[in-house]
Amino acid sequence: MNTSPLFAVIGGSGLYEIPGLFKITEHLPKTPFGPPSSPILEGEMAGQRILFLARHGQGHPINPSQVNYQANIYALKSLGVTRVISINACGSLREDYKPGDLVVPDQIMDMTKGRKNTFFEDGFTAHVGTADPYCPDLSNYLVKALRSTGGRVHDQGAFVIIEGPRFSTRAESNTFRSWGMSIIGMTAAPEAFLAREAEMCYAAIAHITDYDVWHTREEEVSVEMVLKILAQNTDHAKNALAYLAENPPEEKRSCGCQSALENAMITNPAAMPAATRGKLDLLISKYLKE
């Protein structure tokens, strides 16, 4: 088995483990931002080292606004992860994106309000580019893997992220539709942005579970509906991850994610508090001259 993780999976609603992951051990890294949502499972698939983190904790005790996104991303970074695959439940805001379909989104509209959305504070500032918040290279691998499973896959979509945990009002849902959004969910932000700050490739499998509340001819979204569709799509996710393990991306990354901080840091290192330097060392040390 390779010594470096091929990728990590962050599981969302309805996905609390990866079927087919063998020789499992657990990690619970300490981070400067607190503990991750759950123990990080490490296992083997097709000879590859794969990690898994349950975003909402085992048994789903953590709501979308209370997820410690900083700790989750930092913990995966500390374990050597360079590529992250997010699993998200989402509603459709388009007639042609149907419940049961899979989306590999390419854009995010962040409508969250009170979440910690950066590592860089307390005396250190960096302005990371997120024009394309999902890694295009990893997304392309993911689309190919999903299509190999026979699922109906959309290779792009603008993902609007709401605060939650409530579902949208009809006025909100129709407004997002008028903006050209494709799907709606609660957990891709700030997770994708923190992954970029950590110079990790980040892509997503979004499972469409419903038509949100805009579609007057369809049943309104409910937890029961979400879990029913997720259960149906589990095989697609499992088989896509197995395909990636058997047909892995090249170890050397060719995208810009790996150097996202190179021209983003604006704070003079001499002005950075020692405590902040220690907190961020995992993320920025390669750019700081002693």
ABEGO torsion letter per residue (X at the ends): XBABBABBBBBBBGBABBBGBBGBBBBBBBBAAEBBABBBBBBBBGGBBBBBBBAAEBGGABBAAABBAAAAAAAAAAAGBABBBBBBBBBBABAABBBGBBBBBABBBBABAABBABABBGGBBBBBBAABABBAAAAAAAAAAAAAAGBBBBABEBBBBBAOABBBBAAAAAAAAAAGBABBBAAAOAAAAAAAAAGBBBBBBBBBABAEAABAABBBBBAAAAAAAAAAAAAAAAAAAAAAAABBBBABBABAAAAAAAAABABBAAABBAAAAAAAAAAAAAABBX
